[in-house]
Amino acid sequence: MNRFSMSLILLSLVLNSCTKLAYGQNRDAGAKASTQLPEPFATKSTIKHPKVIGWPKDKSPSVPVGFRVDAFTRELENPRWIYVLPNGDVLIAQSRTLPKPADEEKDDSEKTEKEKKQEEGAKQAKTVTGSSPNKITLLRDANNDGQPELVETFLSDLRQPFGMALVEDQLFVAETDALRVYPYKEGDSKITAKGMKILDLPAGGYNNHWTRNVVANPRGTKLYVSVGSASNVGEHGSAEETLRANILEVDLDGTNLRVFAAGLRNPVGMSWEPKTGSLWTAVNERDELGDDLVPDYITSVREGAFYGWPYSYFGQHEDPRRKDERPDLVKKAVVPDLGLGSHTASLGLAFYTGKTFPSKYQGGAFIGQRGSWNRSKFVGYRVAFVPFAGGKPAGPPEDFLAGFIANDEEVYGRPVGVAVAKDGSLLVCDEPGNVVWRVSAK
């Protein structure tokens, strides 16, 4: 074997090793694969809130070659989640995190240094405000030119609305404290009827865990509701976590409630994988174990499965803060399908079922990564793409809609909800940027 051939083999081994290490993880060179997680507290837990500066008119996120990105609308305040109706109308849930009520606030003298830093950082990042839009807006692009001609308040006076799901003539809306149903007929641009509450949900939650998502199964017989935890790692006791950190299953009338899957710290995005028809979710994992712990992930959701929270993470990695409390649950904790990097705040999830994107994207998953406050260097702040084959991830996450980070301290926006429009384009809610982006194939 000559020297040149040997060099090629060595180069191939190095590249394969790098691919393995980077798979499913942060893009930083020092990030480790989900099967090679660092020890807890290997790095110091950091508080680093981004300052959101908004998008200059002449700037937009970046997309891969062969795509273009345009602002679908800049008219909405805090667009957070998207639902596309069968006729192509687009519903945008507008809501944001609320500050704690005055009677729950501590006196400054009672706050720890950590609490003061978190509060100041949140204010700087515009995540603590006095109000939430609390409405759903309908966007209608009837002539398919990529710009809505109609922008109409569809529902208002809601309580931090988030998930939406249509089953025949019933529109289900998940608010932070309840699941409600409204009458709907195709073409409605506004609903004035009062919604009927069919299910009470635990309200609020740790940081942004007030969001409640809802999806219907393909047969339209069951609803699945995601509810995040009330704390970081169950530090306030199990009573506060009743019906939380779960995906719940319920009939269309709110009866026969049960926990479908548990131990999911903050499951937000939910979608049906088109090849197998199984339910998948994007999960926002725990804080304060260091820069590279714990990886957020996407995973198929197994009925009756336990995914670790709060006792373990990524399978049987026991959380040192809950050590030896529930070895029985740690032993049965399911390993998620794919890690997405630690502190990426992976929230949005949509499988590509359109026809206009290249074959590489057919059936793959788009993930809205909002980015976190708990890492020394920003990660996430993008829409990632994961190719799928045979109903499973077939490659590492890669940039699809990127360029949200302006510099080491500032970001232009933070993507959350993602959805496939009827024309095959991808719509993305940039919540603090106050933009809904539309990505189309050239």
C-alpha positions as CSV (number, residue, x, y, z in Angstrom):
1,M,0.0,0.0,0.0
2,N,1.5,3.4,-1.0
3,R,1.7,6.4,1.3
4,F,-1.1,8.2,-0.6
5,S,-3.6,5.3,-0.1
6,M,-2.7,5.1,3.6
7,S,-3.3,8.9,4.0
8,L,-6.8,8.5,2.4
9,I,-7.7,5.7,4.8
10,L,-6.5,7.7,7.8
11,L,-8.5,10.7,6.6
12,S,-11.6,8.5,6.2
13,L,-11.3,7.2,9.7
14,V,-11.0,10.7,11.1
15,L,-14.0,12.0,9.2
16,N,-16.1,9.0,10.3
17,S,-15.1,9.6,13.9
18,C,-16.0,13.3,13.7
19,T,-19.4,12.4,12.2
20,K,-20.1,10.0,15.0
21,L,-19.1,12.5,17.7
22,A,-21.3,15.3,16.1
23,Y,-24.3,13.2,15.5
24,G,-27.4,14.7,17.0
25,Q,-25.5,17.2,19.1
26,N,-24.5,20.8,19.3
27,R,-22.5,22.1,16.4
28,D,-19.6,23.2,18.7
29,A,-16.4,21.2,18.1
30,G,-16.4,20.2,21.8
31,A,-19.9,18.7,21.8
32,K,-20.2,15.0,22.5
33,A,-22.5,12.4,21.0
34,S,-25.6,11.4,23.0
35,T,-24.0,8.0,23.7
36,Q,-20.9,9.7,25.1
37,L,-22.4,12.3,27.4
38,P,-20.1,14.3,29.7
39,E,-20.3,14.0,33.4
40,P,-22.8,16.3,35.2
41,F,-21.3,19.6,36.2
42,A,-18.3,19.0,33.8
43,T,-18.8,22.7,33.1
44,K,-20.4,25.4,35.2
45,S,-24.1,26.1,34.7
46,T,-24.4,29.5,33.0
47,I,-27.1,32.2,32.8
48,K,-26.9,33.8,29.4
49,H,-30.1,35.4,28.1
50,P,-30.0,36.7,24.5
51,K,-31.0,40.3,23.8
52,V,-33.5,40.2,21.0
53,I,-32.9,43.1,18.6
54,G,-35.3,42.3,15.8
55,W,-34.7,42.0,12.1
56,P,-33.5,44.9,10.0
57,K,-35.7,45.4,6.9
58,D,-32.9,44.4,4.6
59,K,-32.0,41.2,6.5
60,S,-33.6,37.7,6.7
61,P,-32.5,34.2,7.9
62,S,-30.4,32.0,5.6
63,V,-31.6,28.9,3.8
64,P,-29.8,26.2,1.8
65,V,-29.1,26.6,-1.9
66,G,-32.2,26.0,-3.9
67,F,-34.6,27.7,-1.5
68,R,-35.7,31.2,-0.8
69,V,-37.1,32.8,2.4
70,D,-39.6,35.6,2.6
71,A,-41.6,37.3,5.4
72,F,-45.1,35.8,5.1
73,T,-46.2,38.5,7.6
74,R,-44.6,41.1,9.9
75,E,-48.0,42.3,11.3
76,L,-48.3,39.9,14.3
77,E,-47.2,40.4,17.9
78,N,-45.5,37.3,19.3
79,P,-46.5,34.7,16.7
80,R,-45.7,31.4,18.5
81,W,-47.5,28.4,17.0
82,I,-48.9,27.5,13.6
83,Y,-51.8,25.3,12.4
84,V,-52.7,25.0,8.8
85,L,-56.4,24.3,8.0
86,P,-57.4,21.9,5.2
87,N,-58.4,24.8,2.9
88,G,-55.0,26.4,3.3
89,D,-55.9,29.1,5.8
90,V,-53.1,29.5,8.4
91,L,-53.9,30.0,12.1
92,I,-51.2,31.7,14.3
93,A,-51.4,31.4,18.1
94,Q,-50.1,34.7,19.6
95,S,-49.1,34.4,23.2
96,R,-46.1,34.9,25.5
97,T,-44.7,34.2,28.9
98,L,-46.3,36.3,31.7
99,P,-44.5,37.6,34.8
100,K,-45.5,36.1,38.1
101,P,-48.4,37.8,39.9
102,A,-47.4,40.3,42.5
103,D,-48.4,38.1,45.4
104,E,-46.0,35.4,44.2
105,E,-43.0,37.7,43.8
106,K,-40.3,37.7,46.4
107,D,-38.9,40.8,48.0
108,D,-35.5,41.6,46.5
109,S,-33.9,40.9,49.8
110,E,-35.3,37.3,49.7
111,K,-34.0,36.6,46.2
112,T,-30.9,34.6,45.6
113,E,-28.2,36.0,43.3
114,K,-29.2,33.4,40.8
115,E,-32.8,34.5,40.8
116,K,-31.8,38.1,40.4
117,K,-29.6,37.3,37.4
118,Q,-32.4,35.2,35.8
119,E,-34.9,38.0,36.3
120,E,-32.7,40.7,34.9
121,G,-31.7,38.5,32.0
122,A,-35.3,37.6,31.2
123,K,-36.2,41.3,31.1
124,Q,-33.3,42.1,28.8
125,A,-34.5,39.2,26.5
126,K,-38.0,40.6,26.4
127,T,-39.5,37.4,27.9
128,V,-41.1,39.1,30.8
129,T,-43.8,41.5,29.9
130,G,-47.0,42.9,31.3
131,S,-49.4,41.1,28.9
132,S,-49.8,38.5,26.2
133,P,-51.7,38.9,22.9
134,N,-53.9,35.9,23.8
135,K,-55.4,35.5,20.4
136,I,-55.4,33.4,17.3
137,T,-55.0,35.2,13.9
138,L,-56.1,33.8,10.5
139,L,-54.0,34.4,7.5
140,R,-55.4,33.7,4.0
141,D,-53.3,33.7,0.8
142,A,-56.1,33.0,-1.7
143,N,-54.1,33.8,-4.8
144,N,-51.1,31.7,-3.7
145,D,-48.5,34.5,-4.2
146,G,-46.9,33.9,-0.8
147,Q,-48.5,37.0,0.8
148,P,-51.8,36.8,2.8
149,E,-54.5,39.2,1.5
150,L,-56.6,38.6,4.7
151,V,-55.2,39.0,8.2
152,E,-58.1,38.6,10.6
153,T,-58.5,38.0,14.4
154,F,-59.9,34.5,14.4
155,L,-60.3,34.0,18.2
156,S,-59.6,36.4,21.0
157,D,-59.7,36.8,24.8
158,L,-57.9,33.4,25.3
159,R,-55.6,32.3,28.1
160,Q,-52.2,31.9,26.5
161,P,-53.4,29.8,23.5
162,F,-51.0,27.4,21.8
163,G,-51.9,24.1,20.2
164,M,-54.8,23.8,17.7
165,A,-56.4,20.8,16.0
166,L,-59.4,20.4,13.7
167,V,-61.5,17.3,13.7
168,E,-64.3,17.6,11.1
169,D,-66.3,20.7,12.3
170,Q,-64.7,20.9,15.7
171,L,-61.7,23.1,16.4
172,F,-59.8,22.2,19.6
173,V,-57.6,24.9,21.2
174,A,-55.2,24.2,24.0
175,E,-54.9,27.1,26.4
176,T,-52.5,27.1,29.4
177,D,-55.2,25.9,31.8
178,A,-57.8,24.1,29.6
179,L,-58.7,22.4,26.4
180,R,-61.6,24.0,24.6
181,V,-63.6,23.2,21.5
182,Y,-65.2,25.6,19.0
183,P,-67.6,25.1,16.1
184,Y,-66.0,25.6,12.7
185,K,-67.0,25.4,9.1
186,E,-64.6,25.6,6.1
187,G,-64.0,29.2,5.1
188,D,-64.7,30.8,8.5
189,S,-62.4,33.8,9.0
190,K,-63.6,34.5,12.5
191,I,-65.3,32.5,15.3
192,T,-67.6,34.4,17.6
193,A,-69.1,31.4,19.4
194,K,-68.0,30.8,23.0
195,G,-65.8,27.8,23.3
196,M,-66.8,24.9,25.5
197,K,-64.2,23.7,28.0
198,I,-63.8,19.9,27.8
199,L,-60.8,19.4,30.0
200,D,-59.0,21.3,32.8
201,L,-55.2,21.4,32.5
202,P,-52.6,22.4,35.1
203,A,-51.8,26.0,34.4
204,G,-48.4,27.8,34.0
205,G,-45.1,26.2,34.7
206,Y,-41.3,26.5,34.9
207,N,-40.0,29.2,32.5
208,N,-41.9,28.6,29.2
209,H,-43.6,25.4,30.3
210,W,-47.1,27.1,30.2
211,T,-47.5,25.9,26.6
212,R,-50.1,23.2,25.9
213,N,-50.1,21.5,22.5
214,V,-52.9,19.3,21.1
215,V,-53.0,16.9,18.1
216,A,-55.7,14.5,16.9
217,N,-55.0,11.0,15.8
218,P,-55.4,10.3,12.1
219,R,-58.8,8.6,12.6
220,G,-60.1,11.6,14.6
221,T,-61.1,9.6,17.6
222,K,-58.5,10.7,20.2
223,L,-56.7,13.9,21.2
224,Y,-53.2,14.0,22.6
225,V,-52.2,16.9,24.8
226,S,-48.7,17.8,25.9
227,V,-48.1,19.3,29.3
228,G,-44.6,20.4,30.5
229,S,-43.3,20.1,34.0
230,A,-43.9,22.7,36.8
231,S,-40.2,22.7,37.7
232,N,-36.7,22.1,36.4
233,V,-36.1,18.7,38.0
234,G,-39.1,18.0,40.2
235,E,-37.6,20.0,43.0
236,H,-40.9,21.0,44.5
237,G,-42.3,17.5,45.0
238,S,-44.5,15.2,43.1
239,A,-47.9,16.8,44.0
240,E,-47.1,19.9,42.0
241,E,-46.3,17.7,39.0
242,T,-49.7,15.9,38.8
243,L,-50.6,15.4,35.1
244,R,-47.4,17.2,34.1
245,A,-44.3,16.2,32.1
246,N,-46.6,13.9,30.2
247,I,-48.5,13.5,26.9
248,L,-52.1,12.9,27.8
249,E,-54.7,11.0,25.8
250,V,-58.4,12.0,25.9
251,D,-61.6,11.4,23.9
252,L,-63.0,14.3,21.8
253,D,-65.5,15.1,24.6
254,G,-62.8,15.3,27.3
255,T,-63.6,11.9,28.8
256,N,-61.4,8.9,29.4
257,L,-58.4,10.9,30.3
258,R,-55.2,8.9,30.8
259,V,-51.4,9.4,30.7
260,F,-50.2,8.1,27.3
261,A,-46.5,8.6,28.0
262,A,-44.6,10.0,31.0
263,G,-41.3,11.3,32.1
264,L,-41.1,13.9,29.3
265,R,-39.9,17.1,30.9
266,N,-41.4,19.6,28.4
267,P,-42.9,17.9,25.3
268,V,-44.0,20.6,22.9
269,G,-44.1,19.8,19.2
270,M,-46.1,16.7,18.3
271,S,-46.6,15.2,14.9
272,W,-47.5,11.9,13.1
273,E,-44.6,10.4,11.3
274,P,-45.9,9.8,7.7
275,K,-44.2,6.4,7.0
276,T,-45.2,4.5,10.2
277,G,-48.1,6.7,11.5
278,S,-46.5,6.8,15.0
279,L,-46.6,9.9,17.2
280,W,-43.4,11.8,17.6
281,T,-42.6,14.7,20.0
282,A,-39.9,17.3,20.5
283,V,-38.8,17.5,24.1
284,N,-37.0,20.4,25.9
285,E,-34.8,18.9,28.5
286,R,-33.5,20.0,32.0
287,D,-31.2,22.8,33.0
288,E,-28.2,23.5,35.3
289,L,-26.0,20.4,34.7
290,G,-23.5,22.2,32.5
291,D,-23.1,23.4,28.9
292,D,-23.5,20.0,27.3
293,L,-26.2,18.4,29.4
294,V,-28.9,17.5,28.9
295,P,-29.6,17.0,25.1
296,D,-33.0,18.0,23.9
297,Y,-34.4,15.4,21.6
298,I,-37.1,14.1,19.2
299,T,-38.5,10.7,19.8
300,S,-41.3,8.4,18.8
301,V,-43.8,8.2,21.7
302,R,-44.5,4.7,22.9
303,E,-47.8,4.0,24.7
304,G,-47.2,3.6,28.4
305,A,-43.5,4.4,28.2
306,F,-41.4,6.4,30.7
307,Y,-38.7,8.7,29.4
308,G,-36.8,9.5,32.6
309,W,-37.7,12.9,33.9
310,P,-36.9,13.8,36.6
311,Y,-34.9,10.8,37.8
312,S,-32.7,10.2,34.7
313,Y,-32.0,11.6,31.3
314,F,-31.4,10.1,27.9
315,G,-32.2,6.6,29.2
316,Q,-30.5,5.5,32.4
317,H,-28.2,8.5,33.0
318,E,-29.2,9.2,36.6
319,D,-29.6,12.8,37.6
320,P,-27.3,13.5,40.6
321,R,-30.0,15.7,42.1
322,R,-32.4,12.8,42.3
323,K,-29.9,10.0,43.0
324,D,-31.2,6.7,44.2
325,E,-34.8,8.0,44.6
326,R,-36.5,5.8,42.0
327,P,-34.1,3.1,40.6
328,D,-37.1,1.2,39.3
329,L,-38.1,4.1,37.0
330,V,-34.5,4.8,36.0
331,K,-34.2,1.1,34.9
332,K,-37.2,1.3,32.6
333,A,-36.4,4.8,31.1
334,V,-36.6,4.8,27.3
335,V,-33.7,6.1,25.3
336,P,-34.9,8.9,22.9
337,D,-34.5,8.3,19.2
338,L,-32.3,11.4,18.5
339,G,-30.5,14.0,20.5
340,L,-30.6,17.6,19.2
341,G,-28.0,19.3,21.3
342,S,-28.2,20.6,24.9
343,H,-30.0,23.8,25.6
344,T,-31.3,24.3,22.1
345,A,-34.9,24.6,23.3
346,S,-36.2,22.3,20.6
347,L,-39.9,23.0,20.5
348,G,-41.4,23.0,17.0
349,L,-41.9,19.8,15.0
350,A,-43.3,19.1,11.6
351,F,-42.8,16.3,9.1
352,Y,-42.5,17.4,5.5
353,T,-45.5,16.0,3.7
354,G,-45.5,18.5,0.8
355,K,-44.4,17.9,-2.8
356,T,-42.3,20.9,-3.7
357,F,-39.1,20.3,-1.7
358,P,-36.4,18.1,-3.2
359,S,-36.5,14.3,-2.4
360,K,-34.0,14.7,0.4
361,Y,-36.6,16.5,2.4
362,Q,-39.6,14.2,1.7
363,G,-40.8,12.7,5.0
364,G,-38.0,14.4,7.0
365,A,-38.5,16.4,10.2
366,F,-38.2,20.2,10.7
367,I,-37.5,21.3,14.3
368,G,-37.9,24.9,15.6
369,Q,-35.0,25.5,18.1
370,R,-35.8,28.6,20.1
371,G,-32.5,28.6,22.1
372,S,-31.9,28.6,25.8
373,W,-30.6,30.8,28.6
374,N,-28.5,28.1,30.2
375,R,-25.4,27.9,28.0
376,S,-22.2,29.9,27.8
377,K,-22.4,30.1,24.0
378,F,-25.7,30.3,22.0
379,V,-26.9,27.1,20.3
380,G,-30.2,26.4,18.7
381,Y,-31.7,29.6,17.3
382,R,-32.5,27.9,14.0
383,V,-34.9,25.5,12.3
384,A,-33.0,22.2,12.0
385,F,-33.8,19.5,9.5
386,V,-33.4,15.7,10.1
387,P,-33.7,13.3,7.2
388,F,-35.9,10.2,7.8
389,A,-35.9,6.8,6.2
390,G,-38.1,3.9,7.1
391,G,-39.7,5.9,9.8
392,K,-36.5,6.7,11.7
393,P,-33.8,9.5,11.6
394,A,-31.3,8.8,8.9
395,G,-28.8,11.5,9.6
396,P,-27.7,14.2,12.0
397,P,-29.6,17.5,12.4
398,E,-28.5,20.2,10.0
399,D,-29.2,23.9,9.4
400,F,-32.3,24.7,7.4
401,L,-33.3,28.2,8.5
402,A,-30.4,29.8,10.2
403,G,-28.8,33.2,10.8
404,F,-30.8,34.1,13.9
405,I,-27.7,34.9,16.0
406,A,-26.4,38.4,15.5
407,N,-23.4,38.2,17.8
408,D,-22.3,36.7,21.1
409,E,-24.9,38.7,23.0
410,E,-27.7,39.4,20.6
411,V,-30.2,37.6,18.3
412,Y,-32.5,38.8,15.6
413,G,-35.3,36.4,16.6
414,R,-36.1,33.0,17.9
415,P,-38.0,30.4,15.9
416,V,-40.6,28.2,17.6
417,G,-43.6,26.8,15.6
418,V,-43.1,25.2,12.2
419,A,-45.8,23.9,9.8
420,V,-46.1,22.8,6.1
421,A,-48.4,25.1,4.1
422,K,-50.9,23.7,1.6
423,D,-48.6,24.8,-1.3
424,G,-45.7,22.8,0.1
425,S,-43.7,25.8,1.6
426,L,-42.5,25.8,5.2
427,L,-43.9,28.4,7.6
428,V,-42.0,29.3,10.7
429,C,-43.1,31.4,13.7
430,D,-40.3,33.8,14.8
431,E,-41.9,34.7,18.1
432,P,-39.9,37.7,19.5
433,G,-38.9,38.8,15.9
434,N,-42.6,39.2,15.2
435,V,-42.3,37.6,11.8
436,V,-43.8,34.5,10.2
437,W,-41.2,33.3,7.7
438,R,-42.1,31.4,4.5
439,V,-39.5,29.1,3.0
440,S,-40.1,27.9,-0.6
441,A,-38.2,25.9,-3.1
442,K,-36.9,27.9,-6.0
